[in-house]
Amino acid sequence: MHLSSTVLMAAAGAVAQSTVDLSGLPAFLKSSSSTNWPTLLNIGQQIWNDPEVGLDETHAHDRIVSYFSSVDGWTVDGSAYADADLPTAFRAEFDNRPAGFAGDLPTVGFLAEYDALVGIGHACGHNLIALNGISAAKFASEALTHFGIPGRIIVIGTPDEENAAGKFKLNNLDAFADSDVWLMAHPTTTSAIQPMNARLNYFATFVGSTHSEAVANAYSALNIVQNLSGLPGTSSSAVGIENVGVYATNIVQTIIKLGVAGSDLATVSKTVSGILDSTYPNVTFSAANDDNGVALTFNGPGGHASEATKGPLVLSVNTFNALKNAPGVSFYLPSNTTATELDITIDMRTRYTTDINTVANFVSAALGTLPKSVSHDVKYPALEVTPFLGDQFVSIVGGADYGLTNFPVSTFAPASTDASWVQDPVLNASHNLTSAAKAVLHANYGICTNPSGAGCAFNHEPLFKALANTDFAYAQTEIVARAEAQLAVQLLADSDQMAEATKIISQ
């Protein structure tokens, strides 16, 4: 494929026009990767080996800042937003201003995430998101110099994507103001350019005069959420998460423990066995007598709250339902039999941002007066597919120099992202994108050797952690980084392409 672009060169008030031949760009990016990838790969592997949860990503931040500080041409501001309680955010910038160019530098930004999940490390692959962002930026910066293209590359390190919407906070600080285009890529099981749904979490507290009453109230709420029907909106879901043990927003636990008092081991075991069937994928249970009754342990894959699958928690709720009306039966938590205040999280999602408050009100009405109190986190708006950027990326990455031909543009929204705060999309009544604050590419790329994703764990399942550290995952990340670097360089070299990419931006 032959690539050529026109670059306007401004000198002494005059504008000169020169043509840059980019036919050698893919080969140059391969060469840049061969030189830089080993060092960059090591950073990604170190981040995987040293998982840090949101706002505690000190080592990840320091490794990336140290890297950019060590390479020529980059201006780095470590802990750039520490005054705003974002100590692990950073900004790195590279400018290429060829001799005679006096105009404003066109700019493309890259987003890097590096927070891990509580208890299961990088089971969402944010080590690869960081690796992709810093690699694409480095490759693109070298290409600007090599081809004499005026341009600026910015990398923003965005902490705490999982739980507290770090990009929401950074957006309020105008961290993304200096570029109209922002690129990132997220590993998952299958590749697609696709939207992401809106998300809001409720944090509900339940109390009782006794421990068993508090457990009954919390489980009654979980049962209500689990059996909700008629949720408003499009592709809406509400998933309960028990705030006991290894817990964090977005994670459905792999182990749930529930105690049954006032029954016997045989009856309880028979009840659970009668519920557990093939609709609970890879879920098991064990039962044993303890000092308070029959202690049940439910095990299963857990995973991402957006999946809403029948896991260990669902089995425990259905066990509660089956036994709650038996005479003399009560319930307890084997890990803490004295607590009289318990918390659950309700993870609510829907395809379009305009519906998330309606979903939340629906859930609140269903819970009624059961909770003592309810609070919520920062809303994650839906992310929309930005016109032009997605198509251009798919065209590049499917070419012979990259070979990722199975990269569809999809309408399915698999999860949520705080990158939507950077995009800030506006939709009309027909749910068509009419404008956005920024043009954002959020490419989901597969790191499963089976392109369909079959046989691989999904994000937030514990086994995805190992997947995010495989040679194949790193190889896919290198390819996607080169493709995003090519997209960035083409945008910076061609004002017409940049105008096409940014025409969605509201003025």
C-alpha positions as CSV (number, residue, x, y, z in Angstrom):
1,M,0.0,0.0,0.0
2,H,1.4,3.4,-1.0
3,L,0.8,6.2,1.5
4,S,1.4,9.8,0.7
5,S,0.5,13.0,2.6
6,T,0.7,16.7,2.2
7,V,2.3,18.7,5.0
8,L,2.0,22.5,5.2
9,M,5.2,24.2,6.3
10,A,5.0,27.7,7.7
11,A,8.1,29.8,7.5
12,A,8.5,33.5,8.1
13,G,4.8,34.1,7.6
14,A,4.7,32.1,4.3
15,V,3.2,28.7,3.8
16,A,5.1,26.2,1.7
17,Q,3.7,22.9,0.7
18,S,5.7,19.7,0.7
19,T,4.7,16.1,0.1
20,V,5.8,13.4,2.4
21,D,5.9,9.9,1.0
22,L,4.7,7.5,3.8
23,S,4.9,4.3,1.7
24,G,7.8,3.3,3.9
25,L,6.0,4.0,7.2
26,P,4.9,0.4,8.1
27,A,8.4,-0.9,7.5
28,F,9.9,2.0,9.6
29,L,7.5,1.2,12.4
30,K,8.6,-2.4,12.3
31,S,12.2,-1.2,12.6
32,S,11.4,1.1,15.4
33,S,9.7,-1.8,17.2
34,S,12.6,-4.1,16.8
35,T,14.8,-1.6,18.5
36,N,12.5,-0.4,21.2
37,W,10.1,-3.3,21.9
38,P,12.4,-5.3,24.2
39,T,12.7,-2.4,26.7
40,L,9.0,-1.6,26.4
41,L,8.0,-5.2,26.8
42,N,10.0,-5.4,30.0
43,I,8.0,-2.5,31.4
44,G,4.7,-4.2,30.6
45,Q,5.9,-7.5,32.2
46,Q,7.1,-5.6,35.3
47,I,3.7,-4.0,35.7
48,W,2.1,-7.4,35.4
49,N,4.4,-8.9,38.0
50,D,3.8,-6.0,40.4
51,P,0.0,-5.4,40.4
52,E,-1.1,-2.2,42.1
53,V,-4.7,-1.1,42.5
54,G,-6.1,2.3,41.6
55,L,-4.2,5.3,42.9
56,D,-1.5,3.0,44.4
57,E,0.1,2.4,41.0
58,T,3.4,3.9,42.2
59,H,5.8,1.5,40.7
60,A,4.0,1.4,37.3
61,H,4.0,5.2,37.2
62,D,7.6,5.4,38.1
63,R,8.7,2.8,35.6
64,I,7.0,4.6,32.7
65,V,8.1,8.0,33.8
66,S,11.7,6.8,34.2
67,Y,11.5,5.3,30.6
68,F,10.3,8.5,28.9
69,S,12.8,10.6,31.0
70,S,15.6,8.4,29.6
71,V,14.8,8.8,25.8
72,D,15.7,11.9,23.8
73,G,13.0,14.5,22.9
74,W,10.5,13.8,25.6
75,T,9.3,16.2,28.2
76,V,8.0,14.3,31.2
77,D,5.9,15.5,34.2
78,G,5.7,12.7,36.7
79,S,2.9,12.9,39.3
80,A,1.6,15.7,37.1
81,Y,-1.7,15.9,39.0
82,A,-0.6,15.1,42.5
83,D,-2.1,18.3,43.8
84,A,-5.5,17.0,42.7
85,D,-5.1,13.7,44.6
86,L,-4.0,11.8,41.5
87,P,-0.3,11.1,42.4
88,T,0.1,8.2,39.9
89,A,-1.0,10.2,36.8
90,F,1.7,11.5,34.5
91,R,2.1,13.4,31.3
92,A,4.8,12.9,28.6
93,E,5.1,15.0,25.5
94,F,7.2,14.8,22.3
95,D,7.4,17.7,19.8
96,N,8.9,17.5,16.3
97,R,9.2,20.8,14.7
98,P,11.2,20.6,11.4
99,A,13.3,23.5,10.4
100,G,11.2,26.2,8.8
101,F,7.9,25.1,10.4
102,A,6.4,27.9,12.5
103,G,2.8,26.8,12.7
104,D,0.9,25.1,15.5
105,L,1.8,21.5,15.9
106,P,-1.0,19.0,15.1
107,T,-1.4,16.7,18.1
108,V,-2.4,13.1,18.9
109,G,-2.7,11.8,22.4
110,F,-2.4,8.2,23.8
111,L,-4.0,6.9,26.9
112,A,-2.2,4.5,29.3
113,E,-3.9,2.6,32.1
114,Y,-2.1,0.4,34.6
115,D,-4.3,-0.3,37.6
116,A,-4.9,-3.9,38.7
117,L,-7.8,-5.6,40.3
118,V,-8.1,-6.4,44.0
119,G,-7.0,-9.9,44.7
120,I,-6.6,-11.1,41.1
121,G,-3.9,-8.8,39.8
122,H,-3.9,-7.8,36.1
123,A,-7.0,-9.9,35.3
124,C,-8.2,-7.1,33.1
125,G,-4.9,-6.7,31.3
126,H,-4.2,-3.1,32.1
127,N,-0.5,-3.9,31.9
128,L,-1.1,-4.4,28.2
129,I,-3.0,-1.1,27.9
130,A,0.0,0.7,29.4
131,L,2.3,-1.2,27.1
132,N,0.2,-0.4,24.1
133,G,0.0,3.3,24.9
134,I,3.7,3.9,25.6
135,S,4.8,1.7,22.6
136,A,2.5,3.4,20.1
137,A,3.7,6.8,21.3
138,K,7.3,5.9,21.1
139,F,7.0,4.3,17.6
140,A,5.0,7.3,16.3
141,S,7.5,9.9,17.7
142,E,10.4,8.2,15.9
143,A,8.4,8.2,12.7
144,L,7.7,11.9,13.0
145,T,11.4,12.6,13.2
146,H,12.3,10.2,10.4
147,F,9.8,11.5,7.9
148,G,10.2,15.1,8.9
149,I,6.5,15.5,9.9
150,P,5.6,18.4,12.3
151,G,3.6,17.0,15.2
152,R,3.2,16.5,18.9
153,I,2.6,13.2,20.7
154,I,1.2,13.3,24.2
155,V,0.8,10.3,26.6
156,I,-1.4,10.7,29.7
157,G,-1.1,8.1,32.4
158,T,-4.6,7.6,33.7
159,P,-4.8,5.8,37.1
160,D,-7.8,4.1,38.7
161,E,-9.9,3.2,35.7
162,E,-11.6,0.3,37.4
163,N,-13.2,1.9,40.5
164,A,-13.1,5.7,40.6
165,A,-13.1,6.9,37.0
166,G,-9.6,8.4,37.0
167,K,-10.3,10.0,33.5
168,F,-13.3,11.8,34.9
169,K,-11.1,13.5,37.4
170,L,-8.4,14.2,34.8
171,N,-11.0,15.6,32.4
172,N,-12.1,18.0,35.1
173,L,-8.5,19.1,35.3
174,D,-8.3,19.7,31.5
175,A,-5.7,17.0,31.1
176,F,-7.0,16.1,27.7
177,A,-7.4,19.7,26.4
178,D,-4.3,19.8,24.3
179,S,-5.3,17.1,21.8
180,D,-8.6,16.5,19.9
181,V,-7.7,12.9,19.2
182,W,-7.0,10.2,21.8
183,L,-6.0,6.6,21.1
184,M,-6.0,3.5,23.3
185,A,-6.4,-0.2,23.0
186,H,-7.8,-2.7,25.5
187,P,-7.1,-6.5,25.6
188,T,-10.0,-8.9,25.8
189,T,-10.9,-12.3,24.3
190,T,-12.0,-11.1,20.8
191,S,-11.2,-8.2,18.6
192,A,-13.7,-5.4,17.7
193,I,-14.2,-1.7,17.4
194,Q,-17.3,-1.4,19.5
195,P,-19.2,0.9,21.9
196,M,-19.1,0.4,25.7
197,N,-22.1,0.7,28.0
198,A,-23.0,3.1,30.7
199,R,-22.3,2.1,34.3
200,L,-23.4,3.1,37.8
201,N,-22.8,1.3,41.1
202,Y,-25.1,1.5,44.1
203,F,-23.5,0.8,47.5
204,A,-26.3,-0.4,49.8
205,T,-26.1,-1.0,53.5
206,F,-28.3,-3.5,55.4
207,V,-28.7,-3.8,59.1
208,G,-30.5,-6.0,61.6
209,S,-31.0,-6.3,65.3
210,T,-29.1,-9.6,65.0
211,H,-26.5,-11.0,62.6
212,S,-29.0,-13.4,61.0
213,E,-31.4,-10.6,60.4
214,A,-28.8,-8.5,58.7
215,V,-27.8,-11.5,56.5
216,A,-31.5,-12.1,55.6
217,N,-32.0,-8.5,54.7
218,A,-28.9,-8.4,52.5
219,Y,-29.8,-11.7,50.8
220,S,-33.3,-10.5,50.3
221,A,-31.9,-7.5,48.4
222,L,-29.6,-9.7,46.3
223,N,-32.6,-11.9,45.5
224,I,-34.6,-8.8,44.4
225,V,-31.8,-7.6,42.1
226,Q,-31.2,-11.1,40.7
227,N,-34.8,-11.5,39.7
228,L,-35.6,-8.1,38.4
229,S,-37.5,-8.1,35.2
230,G,-38.5,-5.2,32.9
231,L,-35.4,-3.1,33.4
232,P,-35.7,0.1,31.3
233,G,-33.3,1.0,28.6
234,T,-31.4,-1.1,26.1
235,S,-29.5,-4.2,27.1
236,S,-29.8,-3.2,30.7
237,S,-28.5,-5.3,33.6
238,A,-28.2,-5.1,37.4
239,V,-25.9,-7.5,39.2
240,G,-25.4,-7.9,42.9
241,I,-22.0,-8.2,44.4
242,E,-21.4,-9.2,48.0
243,N,-19.0,-6.9,49.8
244,V,-17.3,-9.7,51.8
245,G,-13.8,-11.0,51.3
246,V,-12.0,-10.2,48.0
247,Y,-14.3,-7.6,46.6
248,A,-14.1,-4.7,44.3
249,T,-16.4,-2.9,41.9
250,N,-16.6,-4.9,38.6
251,I,-15.6,-8.2,40.2
252,V,-18.1,-11.0,40.9
253,Q,-16.4,-13.2,43.5
254,T,-15.2,-16.7,42.8
255,I,-15.8,-17.9,46.4
256,I,-19.0,-17.2,48.4
257,K,-19.6,-18.6,51.8
258,L,-23.1,-18.8,53.4
259,G,-24.1,-20.6,56.6
260,V,-27.4,-22.2,57.3
261,A,-28.6,-22.6,60.9
262,G,-31.5,-24.7,62.1
263,S,-31.2,-27.5,59.4
264,D,-28.9,-30.4,59.0
265,L,-26.0,-31.3,56.6
266,A,-28.0,-33.8,54.6
267,T,-30.9,-31.5,54.0
268,V,-28.8,-28.5,53.0
269,S,-26.6,-30.6,50.7
270,K,-29.6,-32.1,49.0
271,T,-31.1,-28.7,48.5
272,V,-28.1,-27.2,46.9
273,S,-27.5,-30.3,44.7
274,G,-31.1,-30.0,43.5
275,I,-30.5,-26.4,42.4
276,L,-27.0,-26.8,40.9
277,D,-27.2,-27.8,37.2
278,S,-25.5,-27.2,33.9
279,T,-26.8,-23.6,33.8
280,Y,-24.1,-22.8,36.4
281,P,-20.9,-23.0,34.4
282,N,-18.0,-24.6,36.4
283,V,-19.7,-23.9,39.7
284,T,-19.2,-26.3,42.6
285,F,-20.1,-26.3,46.3
286,S,-19.0,-28.0,49.5
287,A,-20.8,-28.3,52.8
288,A,-19.6,-29.0,56.4
289,N,-20.9,-28.7,59.9
290,D,-19.4,-25.9,62.0
291,D,-20.2,-24.5,65.4
292,N,-23.2,-22.5,64.1
293,G,-24.8,-24.8,61.6
294,V,-24.0,-26.0,58.1
295,A,-21.3,-23.9,56.4
296,L,-21.5,-23.8,52.6
297,T,-18.7,-22.8,50.2
298,F,-19.6,-22.0,46.6
299,N,-16.8,-21.9,44.0
300,G,-16.9,-20.8,40.4
301,P,-15.3,-18.6,37.7
302,G,-16.7,-15.3,39.0
303,G,-15.7,-12.7,36.5
304,H,-16.9,-9.4,35.2
305,A,-20.0,-7.9,36.6
306,S,-21.2,-7.1,33.1
307,E,-21.5,-10.8,32.2
308,A,-24.3,-11.4,34.6
309,T,-23.7,-15.1,34.5
310,K,-24.9,-17.7,37.0
311,G,-21.9,-18.0,39.3
312,P,-21.3,-18.8,43.0
313,L,-23.2,-15.8,44.3
314,V,-26.3,-16.6,42.2
315,L,-26.2,-20.2,43.6
316,S,-26.0,-18.9,47.2
317,V,-29.0,-16.6,46.6
318,N,-31.0,-19.4,45.1
319,T,-30.0,-21.6,48.1
320,F,-31.2,-18.8,50.4
321,N,-34.5,-18.7,48.5
322,A,-35.0,-22.5,48.8
323,L,-34.4,-22.6,52.5
324,K,-35.6,-19.3,53.9
325,N,-39.2,-20.4,54.6
326,A,-38.2,-23.7,56.3
327,P,-39.2,-23.6,60.0
328,G,-36.4,-22.6,62.3
329,V,-33.9,-21.8,59.5
330,S,-31.7,-18.7,59.7
331,F,-28.5,-17.7,57.9
332,Y,-25.1,-16.5,58.8
333,L,-21.7,-15.6,57.3
334,P,-19.2,-18.2,58.4
335,S,-16.4,-15.6,58.2
336,N,-18.1,-13.1,60.5
337,T,-21.0,-14.3,62.7
338,T,-21.3,-11.1,64.7
339,A,-21.7,-8.3,62.1
340,T,-25.1,-6.6,62.1
341,E,-24.4,-4.3,59.2
342,L,-23.6,-5.7,55.8
343,D,-23.0,-4.1,52.4
344,I,-23.7,-5.1,48.8
345,T,-22.9,-3.4,45.5
346,I,-25.4,-3.3,42.7
347,D,-23.6,-3.0,39.4
348,M,-26.0,-1.4,36.9
349,R,-25.3,-1.1,33.2
350,T,-27.3,0.0,30.1
351,R,-26.3,0.7,26.5
352,Y,-27.0,4.4,26.5
353,T,-26.1,7.0,29.1
354,T,-29.5,8.7,29.0
355,D,-31.1,5.5,30.5
356,I,-28.7,4.9,33.4
357,N,-30.6,7.1,35.9
358,T,-33.9,5.4,34.9
359,V,-32.3,2.0,35.6
360,A,-31.0,3.2,38.9
361,N,-34.5,4.6,39.9
362,F,-36.0,1.2,38.9
363,V,-33.6,-0.7,41.1
364,S,-34.2,1.7,44.0
365,A,-37.9,1.3,43.8
366,A,-37.5,-2.5,43.8
367,L,-35.4,-2.4,46.9
368,G,-37.8,-0.2,48.7
369,T,-37.0,0.3,52.4
370,L,-34.7,-2.7,52.7
371,P,-31.4,-0.8,52.7
372,K,-30.5,1.4,55.6
373,S,-28.6,3.7,53.2
374,V,-27.6,3.8,49.5
375,S,-24.8,5.8,47.9
376,H,-23.3,5.6,44.4
377,D,-20.0,6.1,42.6
378,V,-19.1,8.2,39.6
379,K,-21.2,7.4,36.6
380,Y,-19.4,5.9,33.6
381,P,-21.1,7.2,30.4
382,A,-21.4,5.0,27.4
383,L,-18.6,5.2,24.9
384,E,-19.6,5.5,21.2
385,V,-17.7,4.4,18.1
386,T,-16.1,7.5,16.7
387,P,-16.6,7.8,12.9
388,F,-13.5,7.5,10.7
389,L,-11.0,6.5,13.4
390,G,-12.4,3.0,13.8
391,D,-12.6,2.4,10.1
392,Q,-9.1,3.7,9.5
393,F,-7.7,1.6,12.3
394,V,-9.4,-1.6,11.0
395,S,-8.1,-0.8,7.5
396,I,-4.5,-0.5,8.8
397,V,-4.5,-3.4,11.2
398,G,-6.0,-5.7,8.6
399,G,-3.2,-5.0,6.1
400,A,-0.3,-7.2,5.2
401,D,2.0,-5.5,7.6
402,Y,-0.2,-6.3,10.6
403,G,-2.3,-9.2,9.6
404,L,-5.2,-8.8,12.1
405,T,-7.9,-9.4,9.6
406,N,-10.6,-10.4,12.1
407,F,-11.3,-7.0,13.5
408,P,-15.0,-6.1,12.9
409,V,-16.8,-2.9,13.7
410,S,-19.6,-4.0,16.1
411,T,-22.6,-2.5,17.8
412,F,-22.3,-4.8,20.9
413,A,-21.2,-3.1,24.1
414,P,-19.3,-5.7,26.2
415,A,-18.3,-3.6,29.3
416,S,-17.7,0.0,30.4
417,T,-14.8,2.4,30.3
418,D,-14.0,5.8,31.8
419,A,-12.5,6.8,28.4
420,S,-16.1,7.9,27.7
421,W,-15.4,10.9,29.9
422,V,-12.7,12.0,27.4
423,Q,-15.0,11.4,24.5
424,D,-18.2,13.0,26.1
425,P,-20.5,11.9,23.3
426,V,-23.8,13.5,22.4
427,L,-26.6,11.4,20.9
428,N,-29.9,12.4,19.4
429,A,-33.3,10.8,20.2
430,S,-32.5,8.0,17.7
431,H,-29.3,7.1,19.6
432,N,-27.1,8.4,16.7
433,L,-23.8,10.1,17.6
434,T,-24.1,13.8,16.7
435,S,-21.0,15.3,18.4
436,A,-18.3,14.7,20.9
437,A,-15.8,16.6,23.0
438,K,-12.9,14.5,21.6
439,A,-12.4,11.9,19.0
440,V,-11.5,8.7,20.8
441,L,-10.4,5.3,19.5
442,H,-10.9,2.5,22.1
443,A,-9.9,-0.6,20.2
444,N,-10.7,-3.9,21.9
445,Y,-8.2,-6.5,20.7
446,G,-8.2,-10.3,21.2
447,I,-5.4,-12.0,23.2
448,C,-7.0,-15.5,22.9
449,T,-5.3,-17.8,20.4
450,N,-8.8,-18.8,19.3
451,P,-10.1,-15.7,17.4
452,S,-13.6,-16.6,18.6
453,G,-12.5,-16.3,22.2
454,A,-13.6,-19.9,22.9
455,G,-11.6,-21.6,25.6
456,C,-10.3,-18.3,27.1
457,A,-11.3,-16.6,30.3
458,F,-13.0,-13.2,30.0
459,N,-11.8,-10.0,31.6
460,H,-12.0,-10.0,35.4
461,E,-12.1,-13.8,35.6
462,P,-9.0,-14.9,37.6
463,L,-7.6,-16.9,34.6
464,F,-7.5,-13.8,32.5
465,K,-4.6,-12.7,34.6
466,A,-2.4,-15.4,33.1
467,L,-3.7,-14.7,29.6
468,A,-2.5,-11.1,30.0
469,N,1.1,-12.3,30.5
470,T,1.4,-14.8,27.6
471,D,3.7,-14.4,24.6
472,F,0.7,-14.2,22.4
473,A,-0.9,-11.4,24.3
474,Y,2.3,-9.4,24.1
475,A,2.7,-10.1,20.4
476,Q,-0.9,-8.9,19.8
477,T,-0.1,-5.8,21.8
478,E,2.9,-5.0,19.7
479,I,0.9,-5.3,16.5
480,V,-1.9,-3.1,17.7
481,A,0.6,-0.5,19.0
482,R,2.3,-0.3,15.6
483,A,-1.1,0.0,13.9
484,E,-2.1,2.8,16.3
485,A,1.2,4.5,15.7
486,Q,0.6,4.4,11.9
487,L,-2.8,5.9,12.4
488,A,-1.4,8.7,14.6
489,V,1.3,9.5,12.0
490,Q,-1.1,9.6,9.1
491,L,-3.4,12.0,11.0
492,L,-0.4,14.2,11.9
493,A,0.9,14.2,8.3
494,D,-2.4,14.7,6.5
495,S,-4.6,17.7,7.5
496,D,-7.5,16.3,5.5
497,Q,-7.4,13.1,7.5
498,M,-7.2,15.0,10.8
499,A,-10.1,17.1,9.8
500,E,-12.2,14.0,9.0
501,A,-11.3,12.4,12.3
502,T,-12.2,15.5,14.3
503,K,-15.2,16.8,12.5
504,I,-17.5,15.0,15.0
505,I,-16.1,17.4,17.7
506,S,-18.5,19.9,19.0
507,Q,-17.3,23.5,18.4
